[in-house]
Amino acid sequence: MAQIENLKTEQKFKKTEIGEIPVSWGVAMIKDVCRQPEYGYTASAVEESVGPKMLRITDIQEGRVLWDTVPYCKCPKSIKNKFLLHRGDILFARTGATTGKSYLIEDCPEAVFASYLIRIVTDKQLDYRYLYFFFDSTIYWNQIKQKIGGSAQGGVNASLLSELQIPLPPISEQKKIAEILLTIDSAIEKISQLIEKKKELKKGLMQELLTHGIGHKKFYKTEIGEIPKGWEVSNLGDIAKIRMGQSPASSACFDYENGLPFFQGKAEFGTKYPNATKWCNSPTKIAERGDILISVRAPVGDINIALEKCCIGRGLSAVRGDQARQDFLYFVINFLKDKLAKAGQGSTFEAINKEVLFELKIPLPPCSEQKKIAEILSDIDADIEEEVSEKEKMKQLKKGLMQVLLTGKVRVKI
């Protein structure tokens, strides 16, 4: 992070259509500093290696591409070169949920890009890494929102991208700005990899601890497989209280804080503790603080813990241990969530009912061992949450630096 210390505050600005920028900077349209934007190749994607890989919008997830999972396509040699991806290419999603988002090609196998992507290539007076960061800046998104009316309905096309305006520092300064932001991106990526490794460690430990326990030598066969002697197999409904959700009247629901937090299901899931975006002042069904919240409608099996008393809609159930520790139950239900998901398949709309939850088979160690298992897994969860928090801090640092570096409010010393 040494480059961050090599910065200075700018004092002299001039007004432009995209806001104030340093007097020594220029403003250019994308069409003046890049090649004509290109649409991708139209073909059917196949799993068999019949030609180059074919990168689609759906293959770009959270700014990353897992090239091993990208399919192939038939692409005649006579036109393949036109669509081949190269280092420095910037791709845009021109439709769908990620409309306007970009992806920078650094290293990739032989691959072409699909028709719902647009490619931009810079010329010599514009550093491609600087341009890539611009395409994630406030200046960029403000222009996109103005041109498509604040929604993705109109999509992003080549003509629209060509007309966008970009602040243009000297090329040497562009490179320095890009280097600083790439350093932070690298730090974020290292934290992301560490998080994934710890998640894999947790997954392995759950498999070991929730099937073999701690220090056991003798096992016996059960309907859920071998478990240690001294353990039992119980229905979830026999060791916990299960409360199914019910959606309140729409007139009782608000987008601002008014009553209890209201959770409907999948929209709030993805972290251990859900964050409320809706509230309800006349709840029908309530979960208490610490209850395990299980998604019972697509996607079935996602799990959270209620941070406080809340209203639960029909997409959720609340589980509270009766003859089992709550912290142990959280981990064992998480471990078994694939079984819940399979139980919800086979219908037009994936869902499970209270009977399925009641009959979920739970391996049940003595209470003292439940406590030890939960403590081990909770420690790993705490480590993961700490790394996630650090990653979020780095993302906020990057966001702040992009705001001042790409507007020239803070300059790099050349």
C-alpha angles and dihedrals in degrees: 000000000000091000091064090066090054095074136112135197116250118230106181121066140167129206119248137167090267095046136270117335133169115285090241093057127086135211122231137176117242090242090060096054102030139051118262108288113254132213119226134250122284113222142118116270116232134185094224117091097246098139140333122339114267116222113209134183090257092057090064108080123172091340094308137102124205096208093191089067097045111109128228135241140201107255121169115233089236092069103020095093091058091063102031114125121235137186109281097029114135117208128200131201104231097189143014132045093324097048111159096014117127138211127202120220111221106151125359141151120252100303143153126207125243128243097259089063128077123209127214124188122191128226127227098279092059127062108224093217091053089050091049091055090046087058089063096046133106090246090058097045093046089057092046092051092049092051098045097035097252095297137083093236095102093044128211119282137183094259092053092050092048092057096051116115123228132193107244119207120179111289092250090057092046089057093049092049090050092049092054093049092044089054090057091044088053091052090049091050092051090052090048091053091048090051091052092049091051091048089053090049090051091048091053093046092050090053091051100039098043095048104030103021123202120322099338122155102177125062138174135203120257137167089271095046133267116339132173120278108259092041124104136206115232138174111251088234091058095055101032141039113244122202119186117213127241125196115242124225113290089236088065094055126090140182090222132057107288116137124332126352108265122215122187101177137261098027093069097041131100102084132062092253119038123227118224120237095166135043135201128206095189107041122189099195124023134201119202128227109284096022116141109243115209124190107232096178127057117338087040117199103027109140138207139162121238109240091197143359107302147166116254125205127213091275090070143057127198120221126194123182116245102169096012134059114264094225091051091048091053092058097041093049089048088051091052098042092109088063090053091049091052090049089057095054127095100056133090090253116032111236143135130213135218092270092061091050092045092053097045105128113235126193104228122199122186112285093255091057092044086058094051093047092048092048093053093049093042090056090055091047089053090051091050093047090051091053091046089052091050090049090052091051090053091049090052090048090052092047091052094047092048090054094054100033097048092048093044095238085128118032132201117236110244 
